[in-house]
Amino acid sequence: MTGRSVAERRVFTDEELDRALDALTAPDRFRKAEERVARVAPQLQKILNEALHAGGWFGEAHESQVRRVTDAADEAEGLVALRTLLAEETRMGMLVGVAVGWELARELELEGPDDG
């Protein structure tokens, strides 16, 4: 492996991270990334599902929340519970997805351009 070792891995400052996040707002920034993600979506979805299951996100707690939605006494309560559940699942999926993306980037960086 010709890539950087774990000990040589660069640590980014908060300012560098903030600048990079600001750069992500550029128009058309994600077009190529979307094309790449679409190509590997099945593999990424499998990794995301495994990570969410391993983290317990779809265990008893999830089932309890689903029951809370379906057993709501009135429609308004059920809608609030459903919206909350969807928002929580979306946030968790995004957070785990970002973690998977960071780890994928790290693996590619460690692999190096000449390692295949």
C-alpha positions in Angstrom: 0.0 0.0 0.0 1.5 3.3 -1.1 -1.1 5.6 0.5 -0.8 7.4 3.8 -0.6 5.3 6.9 -3.0 6.0 9.7 -0.3 7.8 11.6 0.3 10.1 8.5 -3.3 10.8 8.0 -4.0 14.6 7.9 -6.2 16.1 10.6 -8.3 19.0 9.4 -8.9 22.1 11.4 -12.3 23.5 12.1 -11.6 26.4 9.7 -10.7 24.0 6.9 -13.8 22.0 7.5 -15.9 25.2 7.5 -14.4 26.3 4.2 -15.0 22.9 2.6 -18.6 22.9 3.8 -19.0 26.4 2.3 -17.6 25.1 -1.0 -20.3 22.5 -1.1 -22.9 25.1 -1.8 -21.5 25.9 -5.3 -24.0 25.3 -8.1 -23.6 22.0 -9.9 -21.2 20.9 -7.2 -22.8 17.5 -6.7 -23.6 16.6 -10.4 -20.5 14.3 -10.8 -20.9 13.0 -7.2 -24.5 12.1 -7.8 -23.5 10.2 -11.0 -20.9 8.2 -9.0 -23.2 7.5 -6.1 -26.0 6.4 -8.5 -23.5 3.9 -10.0 -22.6 2.3 -6.6 -26.0 2.9 -4.9 -26.7 -0.8 -4.3 -23.4 -1.3 -2.5 -23.8 1.9 -0.5 -27.4 1.0 0.5 -26.2 -2.4 1.7 -23.5 -0.8 3.9 -25.9 1.8 5.2 -28.5 -0.9 6.1 -25.8 -3.0 7.8 -24.5 -0.1 9.8 -28.0 1.0 10.9 -28.9 -2.6 12.0 -25.6 -3.0 13.8 -26.2 0.3 15.6 -29.6 -1.0 16.8 -31.5 1.7 14.9 -34.0 -0.9 13.6 -34.4 -3.0 16.7 -36.9 -2.7 19.6 -36.7 1.1 19.8 -37.7 1.4 16.1 -40.5 -1.1 16.5 -41.8 0.7 19.6 -41.9 4.0 17.7 -43.7 2.3 14.8 -46.3 1.0 17.2 -46.7 4.4 18.8 -47.6 5.8 15.3 -50.0 3.0 14.5 -51.6 2.9 18.0 -52.1 6.7 18.3 -55.5 7.6 19.9 -56.3 10.3 17.4 -55.2 11.3 13.9 -53.3 14.4 14.9 -51.3 12.5 17.5 -50.5 9.9 15.0 -49.4 12.4 12.4 -47.1 14.1 14.9 -45.6 10.7 15.9 -45.2 9.7 12.2 -43.5 13.0 11.3 -41.2 12.7 14.3 -40.3 9.1 13.4 -39.6 10.0 9.8 -37.4 13.0 10.8 -35.4 10.9 13.3 -34.9 8.1 10.8 -33.9 10.6 8.1 -31.4 12.3 10.4 -29.9 9.0 11.5 -29.6 7.7 7.9 -27.9 10.9 6.9 -25.5 10.8 9.8 -24.6 7.2 9.2 -24.4 7.9 5.5 -21.9 10.7 6.1 -19.8 8.4 8.3 -19.8 5.8 5.6 -18.8 8.4 3.0 -16.0 9.6 5.2 -14.7 6.1 5.7 -15.0 5.4 2.0 -12.9 8.5 1.3 -10.4 7.5 3.9 -10.1 4.0 2.4 -9.6 5.5 -1.1 -7.0 7.9 0.3 -5.1 5.2 2.1 -5.2 3.0 -1.0 -3.5 5.6 -3.1 -3.7 6.1 -6.9 -1.3 3.4 -7.8 -2.7 0.6 -5.6 -5.6 -0.2 -7.9 
